[in-house]
Amino acid sequence: MTDLDLIALPGITLADDEPVFTAPWEAQAFAMAVNLHQNGAFSWQEWAEALSHEIHSGEERDYYQHWLHALERIVTAKSLSSEADLAQRKADWHAAAAATPHGDPILLSAAKP
């Protein structure tokens, strides 16, 4: 999969040295973090520290919810995105999901009038 030391990540579940996902969005969040790291946005150590901070924050979340919060925090800290842009994208996705019939793929364009 990758040359990253996944064992260094607190709380990750692995099967045959691969991460275990229970929903597609978890795999997508994982892939975004790996891609940003591989493109030099942050070191793996920085990522592990950001994720560890979220896991030990005291917030009750599932593992990949911590992962997503860490990803949001690190991209805003590195000025790769703003909190306002992230909030708008979340709102767009929620609107698209609400406009999508059950069973159809959610398309971001569905949020637009």
C-alpha positions in Angstrom: 0.0 0.0 0.0 2.4 2.6 1.2 5.8 3.0 2.9 4.1 4.7 5.9 4.5 3.3 9.4 0.8 2.7 10.1 1.6 1.0 13.4 2.8 4.4 14.7 -0.8 5.7 14.5 -2.7 5.4 17.8 -5.9 3.4 17.6 -5.7 2.2 14.0 -7.1 -1.2 13.2 -5.1 -3.2 10.7 -5.8 -6.5 8.9 -2.8 -8.0 6.9 -1.0 -4.6 7.4 -3.8 -2.7 5.7 -6.2 -0.3 7.5 -9.8 -1.5 8.1 -12.6 0.8 7.0 -16.3 0.4 7.9 -17.5 3.1 5.5 -16.3 4.6 2.2 -15.8 8.1 3.7 -13.2 6.6 6.1 -11.2 5.3 3.2 -11.5 8.6 1.5 -10.3 10.6 4.6 -7.4 8.1 5.0 -6.5 8.5 1.3 -6.6 12.3 1.6 -4.2 12.4 4.5 -1.8 9.9 2.8 -1.9 11.9 -0.4 -1.2 15.2 1.3 1.7 13.6 3.2 3.1 12.1 0.0 2.9 15.5 -1.7 4.8 17.2 1.1 2.0 19.0 2.9 3.2 17.6 6.2 5.5 15.0 7.6 4.2 11.6 8.9 5.3 12.6 12.4 3.3 15.8 12.2 0.3 13.7 11.1 0.7 11.2 13.9 1.0 14.0 16.4 -2.2 15.8 15.0 -4.1 12.5 15.1 -2.9 11.6 18.6 -3.9 15.1 19.8 -7.5 14.5 18.5 -7.6 11.0 20.0 -6.5 12.2 23.4 -8.7 15.3 23.3 -11.4 13.8 25.4 -14.0 14.0 22.6 -16.0 10.8 22.2 -15.6 9.9 18.5 -15.1 6.9 16.4 -11.5 6.5 15.2 -12.0 7.9 11.7 -14.0 10.8 13.1 -10.8 11.6 15.0 -8.9 11.2 11.8 -11.2 13.6 9.9 -10.9 16.2 12.7 -7.1 15.9 12.7 -7.2 16.3 8.9 -9.3 19.4 9.1 -7.1 20.8 11.8 -3.8 20.2 10.0 -5.0 21.5 6.6 -6.1 24.8 8.3 -2.9 25.0 10.4 -0.9 24.6 7.2 -3.1 27.1 5.3 -4.1 24.5 2.8 -7.7 25.4 3.4 -9.6 27.8 5.6 -12.2 26.9 8.3 -14.7 28.9 6.3 -14.0 26.9 3.1 -14.3 23.6 5.0 -17.6 24.7 6.6 -19.0 25.6 3.2 -17.9 22.3 1.7 -19.6 20.4 4.5 -22.8 22.4 4.0 -22.6 21.7 0.3 -22.2 18.0 0.9 -25.1 17.9 3.4 -27.3 19.7 0.9 -26.3 17.3 -1.9 -27.0 14.3 0.4 -30.5 15.7 1.2 -31.2 16.3 -2.5 -30.1 12.8 -3.5 -32.6 9.9 -3.7 -31.7 7.0 -1.5 -29.4 4.6 -3.3 -28.1 7.1 -5.8 -24.5 8.3 -5.6 -24.2 11.7 -3.9 -23.0 14.3 -6.3 -21.8 17.6 -5.0 -23.5 19.3 -8.0 -26.8 18.2 -6.5 -26.5 20.9 -3.9 -26.5 23.6 -6.5 -29.9 25.1 -7.6 
